[in-house]
Amino acid sequence: MSPLQKDAIFSIVITAVSAALFLFLLFYKNFQIAFAAFAVLGLIGLAPRLFYRKAGKRLLLDERDRDIADKAAKVGFRLFWVAFITVAVLTALIMGDGVIPASSLTYAALGGFIIIFIGRAIAVLVLYRQGAK
Amino acid sequence: MIKEPNIINKIRRLRFDNNEMTQEALADMVGVTRQTIIALEANKYVPSLGLAFKLARAFKVKIEDVFQEK
């Protein structure tokens, strides 16, 4: 299995764990405490140390892997852009010239981060499965 | 949108013709992972021109002897 695939699975698992923790804390505590569950997403930053360390002379990534990584990153950013435009338009339609809480920016940034990482991770797994023709 | 050409290759045949060279050995010769050789043999990946030349050189044949347009 390529380091990119391991990285993608790791990102999905970490996101799923933080989402599950968020729902658990939301049910038993309150939103403020539950929101802290997304701090678990910071573990995604460990991926380079875990999966991209060179073991001897073995080649980790080649042109096909880089091709897949580029395509997957584009998918992640496209999904983010679609979500961003949708949320912006819906907010304008629903709120009009009204005021939105400043904390919504934090939620939007976190949502964007999750969309990019999950979109990229799923695209990596799909592209490897398809052979990335 | 530009349509990608359908390129097929004879890498598997050429590997066997070259003393049954392993995928690992070929991957090491041309500087890619074994997974890429597997994808190439399954015609699921079209390599860059640079890699195509390296593959042809590894088998000591011309590039058109390795790759053909379908």
N, CA and C atoms of all chains as a GROMACS GRO file, in nm:
protein
  609
    1MET      N    1   0.084  -0.120   0.000
    1MET     CA    2   0.000   0.000   0.000
    1MET      C    3   0.088   0.125   0.000
    2SER      N    4   0.053   0.219  -0.086
    2SER     CA    5   0.132   0.341  -0.099
    2SER      C    6   0.116   0.430   0.026
    3PRO      N    7   0.219   0.511   0.057
    3PRO     CA    8   0.207   0.602   0.172
    3PRO      C    9   0.088   0.697   0.158
    4LEU      N   10   0.054   0.732   0.032
    4LEU     CA   11  -0.061   0.821   0.008
    4LEU      C   12  -0.192   0.755   0.052
    5GLN      N   13  -0.203   0.625   0.023
    5GLN     CA   14  -0.325   0.552   0.063
    5GLN      C   15  -0.334   0.544   0.216
    6LYS      N   16  -0.219   0.516   0.279
    6LYS     CA   17  -0.216   0.507   0.426
    6LYS      C   18  -0.255   0.643   0.486
    7ASP      N   19  -0.200   0.749   0.428
    7ASP     CA   20  -0.229   0.886   0.472
    7ASP      C   21  -0.379   0.914   0.459
    8ALA      N   22  -0.438   0.873   0.345
    8ALA     CA   23  -0.580   0.897   0.319
    8ALA      C   24  -0.668   0.823   0.421
    9ILE      N   25  -0.635   0.697   0.445
    9ILE     CA   26  -0.713   0.617   0.541
    9ILE      C   27  -0.699   0.678   0.681
   10PHE      N   28  -0.577   0.719   0.716
   10PHE     CA   29  -0.551   0.781   0.846
   10PHE      C   30  -0.636   0.909   0.862
   11SER      N   31  -0.640   0.992   0.757
   11SER     CA   32  -0.719   1.117   0.762
   11SER      C   33  -0.867   1.088   0.782
   12ILE      N   34  -0.918   0.986   0.712
   12ILE     CA   35  -1.060   0.951   0.724
   12ILE      C   36  -1.089   0.900   0.865
   13VAL      N   37  -1.001   0.814   0.917
   13VAL     CA   38  -1.022   0.758   1.052
   13VAL      C   39  -1.020   0.869   1.157
   14ILE      N   40  -0.921   0.958   1.148
   14ILE     CA   41  -0.909   1.068   1.246
   14ILE      C   42  -1.034   1.158   1.240
   15THR      N   43  -1.079   1.188   1.119
   15THR     CA   44  -1.198   1.274   1.104
   15THR      C   45  -1.321   1.203   1.161
   16ALA      N   46  -1.332   1.073   1.135
   16ALA     CA   47  -1.446   0.996   1.186
   16ALA      C   48  -1.443   0.993   1.340
   17VAL      N   49  -1.323   0.975   1.397
   17VAL     CA   50  -1.310   0.970   1.543
   17VAL      C   51  -1.350   1.105   1.604
   18SER      N   52  -1.302   1.214   1.543
   18SER     CA   53  -1.335   1.346   1.599
   18SER      C   54  -1.484   1.375   1.584
   19ALA      N   55  -1.545   1.334   1.473
   19ALA     CA   56  -1.689   1.355   1.453
   19ALA      C   57  -1.769   1.273   1.556
   20ALA      N   58  -1.726   1.148   1.580
   20ALA     CA   59  -1.795   1.062   1.676
   20ALA      C   60  -1.782   1.121   1.818
   21LEU      N   61  -1.662   1.170   1.850
   21LEU     CA   62  -1.639   1.231   1.981
   21LEU      C   63  -1.724   1.357   1.997
   22PHE      N   64  -1.734   1.434   1.888
   22PHE     CA   65  -1.816   1.556   1.889
   22PHE      C   66  -1.962   1.520   1.920
   23LEU      N   67  -2.015   1.420   1.851
   23LEU     CA   68  -2.156   1.381   1.872
   23LEU      C   69  -2.177   1.329   2.014
   24PHE      N   70  -2.078   1.251   2.063
   24PHE     CA   71  -2.087   1.195   2.199
   24PHE      C   72  -2.092   1.308   2.302
   25LEU      N   73  -2.000   1.405   2.289
   25LEU     CA   74  -1.994   1.516   2.385
   25LEU      C   75  -2.114   1.610   2.370
   26LEU      N   76  -2.163   1.621   2.248
   26LEU     CA   77  -2.281   1.706   2.226
   26LEU      C   78  -2.402   1.647   2.298
   27PHE      N   79  -2.408   1.516   2.297
   27PHE     CA   80  -2.520   1.446   2.361
   27PHE      C   81  -2.510   1.453   2.513
   28TYR      N   82  -2.388   1.434   2.566
   28TYR     CA   83  -2.372   1.427   2.712
   28TYR      C   84  -2.331   1.560   2.776
   29LYS      N   85  -2.269   1.651   2.700
   29LYS     CA   86  -2.226   1.781   2.757
   29LYS      C   87  -2.299   1.892   2.680
   30ASN      N   88  -2.221   1.992   2.635
   30ASN     CA   89  -2.282   2.099   2.556
   30ASN      C   90  -2.200   2.127   2.430
   31PHE      N   91  -2.250   2.216   2.345
   31PHE     CA   92  -2.185   2.240   2.216
   31PHE      C   93  -2.041   2.291   2.232
   32GLN      N   94  -2.020   2.381   2.329
   32GLN     CA   95  -1.886   2.440   2.349
   32GLN      C   96  -1.782   2.332   2.378
   33ILE      N   97  -1.815   2.242   2.469
   33ILE     CA   98  -1.722   2.133   2.505
   33ILE      C   99  -1.709   2.036   2.388
   34ALA      N  100  -1.822   2.004   2.326
   34ALA     CA  101  -1.822   1.909   2.214
   34ALA      C  102  -1.735   1.958   2.099
   35PHE      N  103  -1.736   2.090   2.075
   35PHE     CA  104  -1.659   2.147   1.964
   35PHE      C  105  -1.510   2.120   1.980
   36ALA      N  106  -1.466   2.112   2.105
   36ALA     CA  107  -1.324   2.085   2.132
   36ALA      C  108  -1.280   1.949   2.077
   37ALA      N  109  -1.378   1.860   2.050
   37ALA     CA  110  -1.345   1.728   1.996
   37ALA      C  111  -1.270   1.739   1.863
   38PHE      N  112  -1.293   1.849   1.791
   38PHE     CA  113  -1.226   1.864   1.661
   38PHE      C  114  -1.077   1.892   1.674
   39ALA      N  115  -1.031   1.913   1.798
   39ALA     CA  116  -0.886   1.928   1.820
   39ALA      C  117  -0.814   1.799   1.780
   40VAL      N  118  -0.890   1.688   1.785
   40VAL     CA  119  -0.833   1.557   1.746
   40VAL      C  120  -0.783   1.562   1.601
   41LEU      N  121  -0.844   1.650   1.519
   41LEU     CA  122  -0.804   1.661   1.378
   41LEU      C  123  -0.657   1.700   1.362
   42GLY      N  124  -0.604   1.761   1.467
   42GLY     CA  125  -0.463   1.800   1.464
   42GLY      C  126  -0.370   1.680   1.444
   43LEU      N  127  -0.420   1.560   1.480
   43LEU     CA  128  -0.339   1.438   1.464
   43LEU      C  129  -0.306   1.410   1.318
   44ILE      N  130  -0.388   1.467   1.226
   44ILE     CA  131  -0.361   1.449   1.082
   44ILE      C  132  -0.221   1.501   1.048
   45GLY      N  133  -0.178   1.598   1.126
   45GLY     CA  134  -0.044   1.654   1.104
   45GLY      C  135   0.068   1.554   1.128
   46LEU      N  136   0.037   1.441   1.190
   46LEU     CA  137   0.139   1.338   1.216
   46LEU      C  138   0.165   1.251   1.092
   47ALA      N  139   0.077   1.260   0.993
   47ALA     CA  140   0.086   1.173   0.874
   47ALA      C  141   0.225   1.174   0.808
   48PRO      N  142   0.286   1.292   0.786
   48PRO     CA  143   0.418   1.290   0.721
   48PRO      C  144   0.520   1.210   0.801
   49ARG      N  145   0.517   1.220   0.933
   49ARG     CA  146   0.613   1.146   1.017
   49ARG      C  147   0.583   0.996   1.015
   50LEU      N  148   0.454   0.963   1.007
   50LEU     CA  149   0.415   0.822   1.014
   50LEU      C  150   0.434   0.747   0.882
   51PHE      N  151   0.403   0.814   0.770
   51PHE     CA  152   0.394   0.740   0.644
   51PHE      C  153   0.497   0.778   0.537
   52TYR      N  154   0.564   0.891   0.554
   52TYR     CA  155   0.654   0.935   0.446
   52TYR      C  156   0.802   0.928   0.486
   53ARG      N  157   0.832   0.848   0.586
   53ARG     CA  158   0.973   0.834   0.626
   53ARG      C  159   1.037   0.730   0.538
   54LYS      N  160   1.149   0.765   0.480
   54LYS     CA  161   1.215   0.675   0.386
   54LYS      C  162   1.280   0.559   0.460
   55ALA      N  163   1.246   0.438   0.417
   55ALA     CA  164   1.305   0.319   0.477
   55ALA      C  165   1.410   0.265   0.380
   56GLY      N  166   1.536   0.295   0.406
   56GLY     CA  167   1.644   0.249   0.320
   56GLY      C  168   1.637   0.310   0.182
   57LYS      N  169   1.661   0.228   0.079
   57LYS     CA  170   1.665   0.279  -0.058
   57LYS      C  171   1.528   0.272  -0.126
   58ARG      N  172   1.432   0.214  -0.056
   58ARG     CA  173   1.302   0.191  -0.118
   58ARG      C  174   1.236   0.323  -0.157
   59LEU      N  175   1.188   0.328  -0.283
   59LEU     CA  176   1.123   0.448  -0.333
   59LEU      C  177   0.983   0.458  -0.273
   60LEU      N  178   0.950   0.576  -0.219
   60LEU     CA  179   0.819   0.591  -0.156
   60LEU      C  180   0.712   0.636  -0.254
   61LEU      N  181   0.743   0.739  -0.332
   61LEU     CA  182   0.645   0.795  -0.425
   61LEU      C  183   0.710   0.813  -0.562
   62ASP      N  184   0.633   0.786  -0.668
   62ASP     CA  185   0.686   0.809  -0.802
   62ASP      C  186   0.590   0.900  -0.878
   63GLU      N  187   0.607   0.907  -1.011
   63GLU     CA  188   0.526   1.002  -1.090
   63GLU      C  189   0.376   0.972  -1.084
   64ARG      N  190   0.342   0.843  -1.076
   64ARG     CA  191   0.200   0.807  -1.069
   64ARG      C  192   0.140   0.852  -0.935
   65ASP      N  193   0.214   0.832  -0.828
   65ASP     CA  194   0.168   0.876  -0.696
   65ASP      C  195   0.149   1.028  -0.692
   66ARG      N  196   0.246   1.099  -0.750
   66ARG     CA  197   0.237   1.246  -0.752
   66ARG      C  198   0.119   1.291  -0.837
   67ASP      N  199   0.094   1.219  -0.947
   67ASP     CA  200  -0.020   1.247  -1.035
   67ASP      C  201  -0.151   1.231  -0.956
   68ILE      N  202  -0.159   1.121  -0.882
   68ILE     CA  203  -0.279   1.094  -0.801
   68ILE      C  204  -0.294   1.200  -0.692
   69ALA      N  205  -0.183   1.235  -0.627
   69ALA     CA  206  -0.189   1.337  -0.521
   69ALA      C  207  -0.238   1.471  -0.575
   70ASP      N  208  -0.190   1.507  -0.696
   70ASP     CA  209  -0.232   1.635  -0.757
   70ASP      C  210  -0.382   1.633  -0.790
   71LYS      N  211  -0.426   1.522  -0.852
   71LYS     CA  212  -0.568   1.511  -0.890
   71LYS      C  213  -0.656   1.515  -0.766
   72ALA      N  214  -0.614   1.444  -0.661
   72ALA     CA  215  -0.693   1.437  -0.537
   72ALA      C  216  -0.701   1.573  -0.470
   73ALA      N  217  -0.589   1.647  -0.470
   73ALA     CA  218  -0.589   1.781  -0.409
   73ALA      C  219  -0.687   1.871  -0.484
   74LYS      N  220  -0.690   1.857  -0.617
   74LYS     CA  221  -0.784   1.938  -0.697
   74LYS      C  222  -0.928   1.904  -0.661
   75VAL      N  223  -0.955   1.775  -0.641
   75VAL     CA  224  -1.091   1.732  -0.603
   75VAL      C  225  -1.128   1.795  -0.468
   76GLY      N  226  -1.036   1.789  -0.371
   76GLY     CA  227  -1.060   1.846  -0.239
   76GLY      C  228  -1.092   1.995  -0.247
   77PHE      N  229  -1.012   2.070  -0.324
   77PHE     CA  230  -1.035   2.214  -0.335
   77PHE      C  231  -1.162   2.246  -0.413
   78ARG      N  232  -1.195   2.164  -0.513
   78ARG     CA  233  -1.319   2.186  -0.587
   78ARG      C  234  -1.440   2.168  -0.495
   79LEU      N  235  -1.436   2.061  -0.415
   79LEU     CA  236  -1.546   2.036  -0.321
   79LEU      C  237  -1.560   2.151  -0.222
   80PHE      N  238  -1.445   2.198  -0.174
   80PHE     CA  239  -1.446   2.310  -0.079
   80PHE      C  240  -1.509   2.433  -0.145
   81TRP      N  241  -1.470   2.458  -0.270
   81TRP     CA  242  -1.518   2.577  -0.340
   81TRP      C  243  -1.670   2.569  -0.360
   82VAL      N  244  -1.719   2.451  -0.398
   82VAL     CA  245  -1.864   2.432  -0.417
   82VAL      C  246  -1.936   2.455  -0.284
   83ALA      N  247  -1.882   2.397  -0.175
   83ALA     CA  248  -1.944   2.413  -0.043
   83ALA      C  249  -1.940   2.559   0.001
   84PHE      N  250  -1.826   2.625  -0.024
   84PHE     CA  251  -1.809   2.765   0.016
   84PHE      C  252  -1.911   2.855  -0.055
   85ILE      N  253  -1.925   2.838  -0.186
   85ILE     CA  254  -2.019   2.920  -0.264
   85ILE      C  255  -2.162   2.890  -0.220
   86THR      N  256  -2.193   2.760  -0.200
   86THR     CA  257  -2.328   2.722  -0.157
   86THR      C  258  -2.363   2.787  -0.023
   87VAL      N  259  -2.271   2.775   0.073
   87VAL     CA  260  -2.296   2.833   0.207
   87VAL      C  261  -2.307   2.986   0.198
   88ALA      N  262  -2.221   3.048   0.118
   88ALA     CA  263  -2.224   3.194   0.106
   88ALA      C  264  -2.356   3.240   0.046
   89VAL      N  265  -2.402   3.172  -0.060
   89VAL     CA  266  -2.528   3.210  -0.126
   89VAL      C  267  -2.646   3.186  -0.032
   90LEU      N  268  -2.647   3.069   0.034
   90LEU     CA  269  -2.758   3.037   0.125
   90LEU      C  270  -2.763   3.135   0.243
   91THR      N  271  -2.643   3.170   0.294
   91THR     CA  272  -2.638   3.265   0.406
   91THR      C  273  -2.697   3.399   0.362
   92ALA      N  274  -2.660   3.444   0.243
   92ALA     CA  275  -2.712   3.572   0.192
   92ALA      C  276  -2.862   3.564   0.171
   93LEU      N  277  -2.910   3.448   0.119
   93LEU     CA  278  -3.053   3.432   0.094
   93LEU      C  279  -3.134   3.430   0.224
   94ILE      N  280  -3.082   3.357   0.323
   94ILE     CA  281  -3.156   3.340   0.448
   94ILE      C  282  -3.142   3.463   0.539
   95MET      N  283  -3.018   3.512   0.552
   95MET     CA  284  -2.993   3.621   0.647
   95MET      C  285  -3.014   3.760   0.587
   96GLY      N  286  -3.007   3.769   0.455
   96GLY     CA  287  -3.019   3.900   0.391
   96GLY      C  288  -2.906   3.990   0.439
   97ASP      N  289  -2.940   4.109   0.486
   97ASP     CA  290  -2.839   4.200   0.538
   97ASP      C  291  -2.823   4.186   0.690
   98GLY      N  292  -2.874   4.077   0.744
   98GLY     CA  293  -2.868   4.055   0.890
   98GLY      C  294  -2.726   4.028   0.938
   99VAL      N  295  -2.712   4.008   1.066
   99VAL     CA  296  -2.581   3.986   1.127
   99VAL      C  297  -2.562   3.837   1.154
  100ILE      N  298  -2.441   3.787   1.126
  100ILE     CA  299  -2.411   3.648   1.162
  100ILE      C  300  -2.306   3.649   1.273
  101PRO      N  301  -2.311   3.552   1.365
  101PRO     CA  302  -2.214   3.552   1.475
  101PRO      C  303  -2.071   3.531   1.425
  102ALA      N  304  -1.976   3.595   1.493
  102ALA     CA  305  -1.836   3.585   1.453
  102ALA      C  306  -1.786   3.440   1.460
  103SER      N  307  -1.843   3.362   1.553
  103SER     CA  308  -1.799   3.222   1.568
  103SER      C  309  -1.828   3.139   1.443
  104SER      N  310  -1.923   3.186   1.359
  104SER     CA  311  -1.955   3.110   1.237
  104SER      C  312  -1.834   3.105   1.143
  105LEU      N  313  -1.746   3.204   1.155
  105LEU     CA  314  -1.624   3.202   1.073
  105LEU      C  315  -1.536   3.084   1.113
  106THR      N  316  -1.528   3.059   1.245
  106THR     CA  317  -1.449   2.946   1.295
  106THR      C  318  -1.508   2.815   1.244
  107TYR      N  319  -1.640   2.804   1.252
  107TYR     CA  320  -1.707   2.681   1.205
  107TYR      C  321  -1.687   2.663   1.054
  108ALA      N  322  -1.694   2.775   0.982
  108ALA     CA  323  -1.676   2.769   0.836
  108ALA      C  324  -1.533   2.723   0.801
  109ALA      N  325  -1.435   2.778   0.876
  109ALA     CA  326  -1.295   2.740   0.850
  109ALA      C  327  -1.273   2.592   0.880
  110LEU      N  328  -1.330   2.545   0.992
  110LEU     CA  329  -1.316   2.404   1.029
  110LEU      C  330  -1.386   2.314   0.926
  111GLY      N  331  -1.507   2.357   0.886
  111GLY     CA  332  -1.582   2.280   0.786
  111GLY      C  333  -1.504   2.271   0.656
  112GLY      N  334  -1.443   2.383   0.617
  112GLY     CA  335  -1.363   2.386   0.494
  112GLY      C  336  -1.245   2.291   0.502
  113PHE      N  337  -1.179   2.292   0.617
  113PHE     CA  338  -1.064   2.204   0.642
  113PHE      C  339  -1.107   2.057   0.627
  114ILE      N  340  -1.220   2.024   0.689
  114ILE     CA  341  -1.268   1.885   0.684
  114ILE      C  342  -1.305   1.846   0.540
  115ILE      N  343  -1.371   1.935   0.469
  115ILE     CA  344  -1.411   1.904   0.330
  115ILE      C  345  -1.288   1.879   0.243
  116ILE      N  346  -1.189   1.965   0.257
  116ILE     CA  347  -1.067   1.950   0.175
  116ILE      C  348  -0.998   1.817   0.207
  117PHE      N  349  -0.980   1.788   0.336
  117PHE     CA  350  -0.906   1.667   0.374
  117PHE      C  351  -0.982   1.539   0.340
  118ILE      N  352  -1.114   1.540   0.368
  118ILE     CA  353  -1.191   1.419   0.339
  118ILE      C  354  -1.207   1.400   0.188
  119GLY      N  355  -1.233   1.509   0.118
  119GLY     CA  356  -1.246   1.502  -0.028
  119GLY      C  357  -1.119   1.449  -0.092
  120ARG      N  358  -1.006   1.500  -0.046
  120ARG     CA  359  -0.876   1.459  -0.099
  120ARG      C  360  -0.850   1.311  -0.067
  121ALA      N  361  -0.879   1.273   0.059
  121ALA     CA  362  -0.854   1.135   0.102
  121ALA      C  363  -0.938   1.036   0.023
  122ILE      N  364  -1.067   1.067   0.005
  122ILE     CA  365  -1.155   0.976  -0.070
  122ILE      C  366  -1.110   0.969  -0.216
  123ALA      N  367  -1.073   1.085  -0.272
  123ALA     CA  368  -1.027   1.087  -0.411
  123ALA      C  369  -0.900   1.003  -0.428
  124VAL      N  370  -0.809   1.009  -0.331
  124VAL     CA  371  -0.686   0.927  -0.338
  124VAL      C  372  -0.723   0.778  -0.344
  125LEU      N  373  -0.813   0.736  -0.255
  125LEU     CA  374  -0.850   0.593  -0.251
  125LEU      C  375  -0.920   0.551  -0.380
  126VAL      N  376  -1.008   0.638  -0.431
  126VAL     CA  377  -1.081   0.605  -0.555
  126VAL      C  378  -0.983   0.599  -0.674
  127LEU      N  379  -0.892   0.695  -0.682
  127LEU     CA  380  -0.798   0.699  -0.795
  127LEU      C  381  -0.704   0.578  -0.794
  128TYR      N  382  -0.660   0.536  -0.676
  128TYR     CA  383  -0.574   0.416  -0.670
  128TYR      C  384  -0.653   0.293  -0.713
  129ARG      N  385  -0.781   0.290  -0.675
  129ARG     CA  386  -0.866   0.176  -0.710
  129ARG      C  387  -0.888   0.170  -0.862
  130GLN      N  388  -0.903   0.290  -0.921
  130GLN     CA  389  -0.925   0.296  -1.066
  130GLN      C  390  -0.795   0.276  -1.144
  131GLY      N  391  -0.684   0.287  -1.076
  131GLY     CA  392  -0.555   0.274  -1.144
  131GLY      C  393  -0.504   0.407  -1.194
  132ALA      N  394  -0.582   0.515  -1.172
  132ALA     CA  395  -0.543   0.651  -1.213
  132ALA      C  396  -0.500   0.658  -1.358
  133LYS      N  397  -0.588   0.613  -1.447
  133LYS     CA  398  -0.555   0.612  -1.589
  133LYS      C  399  -0.542   0.753  -1.642
  134MET      N  400  -1.241   1.965  -2.368
  134MET     CA  401  -1.146   1.882  -2.293
  134MET      C  402  -1.065   1.792  -2.388
  135ILE      N  403  -0.935   1.784  -2.366
  135ILE     CA  404  -0.852   1.700  -2.453
  135ILE      C  405  -0.867   1.554  -2.413
  136LYS      N  406  -0.896   1.470  -2.515
  136LYS     CA  407  -0.914   1.328  -2.486
  136LYS      C  408  -0.777   1.260  -2.480
  137GLU      N  409  -0.755   1.185  -2.371
  137GLU     CA  410  -0.626   1.115  -2.358
  137GLU      C  411  -0.619   1.000  -2.458
  138PRO      N  412  -0.504   0.983  -2.526
  138PRO     CA  413  -0.495   0.873  -2.622
  138PRO      C  414  -0.499   0.738  -2.550
  139ASN      N  415  -0.555   0.638  -2.617
  139ASN     CA  416  -0.558   0.504  -2.560
  139ASN      C  417  -0.426   0.436  -2.592
  140ILE      N  418  -0.343   0.425  -2.494
  140ILE     CA  419  -0.211   0.365  -2.514
  140ILE      C  420  -0.208   0.229  -2.445
  141ILE      N  421  -0.165   0.129  -2.521
  141ILE     CA  422  -0.146  -0.003  -2.460
  141ILE      C  423   0.004  -0.037  -2.465
  142ASN      N  424   0.045  -0.131  -2.383
  142ASN     CA  425   0.188  -0.163  -2.381
  142ASN      C  426   0.213  -0.314  -2.373
  143LYS      N  427   0.339  -0.349  -2.400
  143LYS     CA  428   0.379  -0.491  -2.399
  143LYS      C  429   0.478  -0.518  -2.286
  144ILE      N  430   0.466  -0.443  -2.178
  144ILE     CA  431   0.565  -0.455  -2.070
  144ILE      C  432   0.571  -0.596  -2.013
  145ARG      N  433   0.454  -0.655  -1.990
  145ARG     CA  434   0.452  -0.790  -1.931
  145ARG      C  435   0.524  -0.889  -2.023
  146ARG      N  436   0.492  -0.882  -2.154
  146ARG     CA  437   0.554  -0.971  -2.254
  146ARG      C  438   0.706  -0.951  -2.254
  147LEU      N  439   0.746  -0.823  -2.258
  147LEU     CA  440   0.889  -0.790  -2.263
  147LEU      C  441   0.963  -0.834  -2.137
  148ARG      N  442   0.895  -0.826  -2.024
  148ARG     CA  443   0.956  -0.871  -1.898
  148ARG      C  444   0.987  -1.019  -1.905
  149PHE      N  445   0.891  -1.095  -1.955
  149PHE     CA  446   0.911  -1.240  -1.962
  149PHE      C  447   1.016  -1.276  -2.066
  150ASP      N  448   1.022  -1.196  -2.174
  150ASP     CA  449   1.124  -1.219  -2.277
  150ASP      C  450   1.264  -1.184  -2.226
  151ASN      N  451   1.271  -1.104  -2.122
  151ASN     CA  452   1.401  -1.066  -2.065
  151ASN      C  453   1.430  -1.147  -1.939
  152ASN      N  454   1.449  -1.275  -1.957
  152ASN     CA  455   1.481  -1.368  -1.847
  152ASN      C  456   1.380  -1.361  -1.733
  153GLU      N  457   1.253  -1.345  -1.767
  153GLU     CA  458   1.146  -1.337  -1.666
  153GLU      C  459   1.181  -1.237  -1.556
  154MET      N  460   1.214  -1.119  -1.601
  154MET     CA  461   1.248  -1.010  -1.508
  154MET      C  462   1.130  -0.984  -1.414
  155THR      N  463   1.159  -0.965  -1.287
  155THR     CA  464   1.049  -0.942  -1.192
  155THR      C  465   1.001  -0.796  -1.202
  156GLN      N  466   0.880  -0.774  -1.155
  156GLN     CA  467   0.826  -0.637  -1.154
  156GLN      C  468   0.912  -0.548  -1.066
  157GLU      N  469   0.958  -0.605  -0.955
  157GLU     CA  470   1.043  -0.531  -0.861
  157GLU      C  471   1.173  -0.486  -0.930
  158ALA      N  472   1.234  -0.578  -1.004
  158ALA     CA  473   1.360  -0.546  -1.071
  158ALA      C  474   1.339  -0.437  -1.175
  159LEU      N  475   1.231  -0.448  -1.253
  159LEU     CA  476   1.202  -0.346  -1.354
  159LEU      C  477   1.175  -0.211  -1.287
  160ALA      N  478   1.098  -0.215  -1.178
  160ALA     CA  479   1.066  -0.091  -1.105
  160ALA      C  480   1.195  -0.022  -1.058
  161ASP      N  481   1.287  -0.101  -1.004
  161ASP     CA  482   1.414  -0.044  -0.958
  161ASP      C  483   1.495   0.014  -1.074
  162MET      N  484   1.490  -0.056  -1.189
  162MET     CA  485   1.567  -0.010  -1.305
  162MET      C  486   1.520   0.126  -1.356
  163VAL      N  487   1.387   0.146  -1.354
  163VAL     CA  488   1.333   0.269  -1.413
  163VAL      C  489   1.296   0.374  -1.307
  164GLY      N  490   1.312   0.338  -1.179
  164GLY     CA  491   1.288   0.436  -1.072
  164GLY      C  492   1.144   0.464  -1.040
  165VAL      N  493   1.061   0.359  -1.038
  165VAL     CA  494   0.922   0.375  -0.993
  165VAL      C  495   0.891   0.265  -0.890
  166THR      N  496   0.770   0.269  -0.835
  166THR     CA  497   0.732   0.166  -0.740
  166THR      C  498   0.676   0.045  -0.817
  167ARG      N  499   0.673  -0.071  -0.750
  167ARG     CA  500   0.619  -0.191  -0.814
  167ARG      C  501   0.471  -0.173  -0.849
  168GLN      N  502   0.400  -0.094  -0.766
  168GLN     CA  503   0.258  -0.068  -0.791
  168GLN      C  504   0.238   0.001  -0.927
  169THR      N  505   0.333   0.086  -0.963
  169THR     CA  506   0.321   0.156  -1.092
  169THR      C  507   0.342   0.058  -1.207
  170ILE      N  508   0.434  -0.036  -1.190
  170ILE     CA  509   0.454  -0.138  -1.294
  170ILE      C  510   0.327  -0.223  -1.308
  171ILE      N  511   0.265  -0.256  -1.195
  171ILE     CA  512   0.140  -0.334  -1.198
  171ILE      C  513   0.032  -0.255  -1.274
  172ALA      N  514   0.020  -0.125  -1.242
  172ALA     CA  515  -0.080  -0.041  -1.310
  172ALA      C  516  -0.051  -0.028  -1.459
  173LEU      N  517   0.079  -0.020  -1.494
  173LEU     CA  518   0.117  -0.010  -1.635
  173LEU      C  519   0.080  -0.138  -1.709
  174GLU      N  520   0.113  -0.252  -1.649
  174GLU     CA  521   0.085  -0.380  -1.715
  174GLU      C  522  -0.064  -0.404  -1.733
  175ALA      N  523  -0.143  -0.346  -1.642
  175ALA     CA  524  -0.289  -0.361  -1.652
  175ALA      C  525  -0.348  -0.253  -1.744
  176ASN      N  526  -0.259  -0.176  -1.808
  176ASN     CA  527  -0.300  -0.063  -1.894
  176ASN      C  528  -0.393   0.034  -1.821
  177LYS      N  529  -0.365   0.052  -1.693
  177LYS     CA  530  -0.447   0.145  -1.614
  177LYS      C  531  -0.373   0.276  -1.590
  178TYR      N  532  -0.253   0.285  -1.641
  178TYR     CA  533  -0.177   0.409  -1.624
  178TYR      C  534  -0.094   0.435  -1.748
  179VAL      N  535  -0.104   0.558  -1.798
  179VAL     CA  536  -0.022   0.599  -1.913
  179VAL      C  537   0.097   0.677  -1.858
  180PRO      N  538   0.220   0.626  -1.880
  180PRO     CA  539   0.336   0.692  -1.817
  180PRO      C  540   0.374   0.822  -1.886
  181SER      N  541   0.459   0.898  -1.818
  181SER     CA  542   0.514   1.019  -1.880
  181SER      C  543   0.609   0.975  -1.991
  182LEU      N  544   0.643   1.069  -2.079
  182LEU     CA  545   0.735   1.037  -2.189
  182LEU      C  546   0.871   0.992  -2.134
  183GLY      N  547   0.914   1.057  -2.026
  183GLY     CA  548   1.042   1.022  -1.964
  183GLY      C  549   1.044   0.878  -1.916
  184LEU      N  550   0.937   0.837  -1.849
  184LEU     CA  551   0.930   0.700  -1.798
  184LEU      C  552   0.918   0.601  -1.914
  185ALA      N  553   0.844   0.640  -2.018
  185ALA     CA  554   0.829   0.552  -2.135
  185ALA      C  555   0.966   0.524  -2.198
  186PHE      N  556   1.050   0.628  -2.209
  186PHE     CA  557   1.184   0.609  -2.265
  186PHE      C  558   1.269   0.520  -2.174
  187LYS      N  559   1.257   0.540  -2.043
  187LYS     CA  560   1.334   0.457  -1.948
  187LYS      C  561   1.294   0.310  -1.962
  188LEU      N  562   1.164   0.286  -1.979
  188LEU     CA  563   1.115   0.147  -1.993
  188LEU      C  564   1.170   0.085  -2.121
  189ALA      N  565   1.166   0.162  -2.230
  189ALA     CA  566   1.218   0.111  -2.358
  189ALA      C  567   1.366   0.079  -2.345
  190ARG      N  568   1.439   0.169  -2.278
  190ARG     CA  569   1.583   0.150  -2.259
  190ARG      C  570   1.611   0.026  -2.172
  191ALA      N  571   1.526   0.004  -2.073
  191ALA     CA  572   1.544  -0.111  -1.984
  191ALA      C  573   1.533  -0.242  -2.062
  192PHE      N  574   1.448  -0.244  -2.164
  192PHE     CA  575   1.430  -0.365  -2.246
  192PHE      C  576   1.518  -0.364  -2.372
  193LYS      N  577   1.593  -0.255  -2.390
  193LYS     CA  578   1.681  -0.237  -2.507
  193LYS      C  579   1.602  -0.247  -2.638
  194VAL      N  580   1.488  -0.183  -2.640
  194VAL     CA  581   1.405  -0.178  -2.762
  194VAL      C  582   1.363  -0.033  -2.787
  195LYS      N  583   1.297  -0.012  -2.902
  195LYS     CA  584   1.250   0.124  -2.932
  195LYS      C  585   1.119   0.148  -2.857
  196ILE      N  586   1.091   0.274  -2.834
  196ILE     CA  587   0.972   0.308  -2.753
  196ILE      C  588   0.843   0.254  -2.817
  197GLU      N  589   0.837   0.254  -2.952
  197GLU     CA  590   0.715   0.205  -3.018
  197GLU      C  591   0.703   0.052  -3.011
  198ASP      N  592   0.812  -0.013  -2.970
  198ASP     CA  593   0.802  -0.159  -2.949
  198ASP      C  594   0.740  -0.190  -2.811
  199VAL      N  595   0.738  -0.090  -2.726
  199VAL     CA  596   0.679  -0.109  -2.592
  199VAL      C  597   0.534  -0.056  -2.589
  200PHE      N  598   0.516   0.061  -2.649
  200PHE     CA  599   0.384   0.126  -2.644
  200PHE      C  600   0.322   0.137  -2.783
  201GLN      N  601   0.193   0.111  -2.789
  201GLN     CA  602   0.120   0.130  -2.915
  201GLN      C  603  -0.012   0.200  -2.885
  202GLU      N  604  -0.058   0.273  -2.988
  202GLU     CA  605  -0.189   0.338  -2.975
  202GLU      C  606  -0.295   0.237  -3.012
  203LYS      N  607  -0.399   0.230  -2.930
  203LYS     CA  608  -0.505   0.131  -2.955
  203LYS      C  609  -0.597   0.178  -3.069
   0.00000   0.00000   0.00000
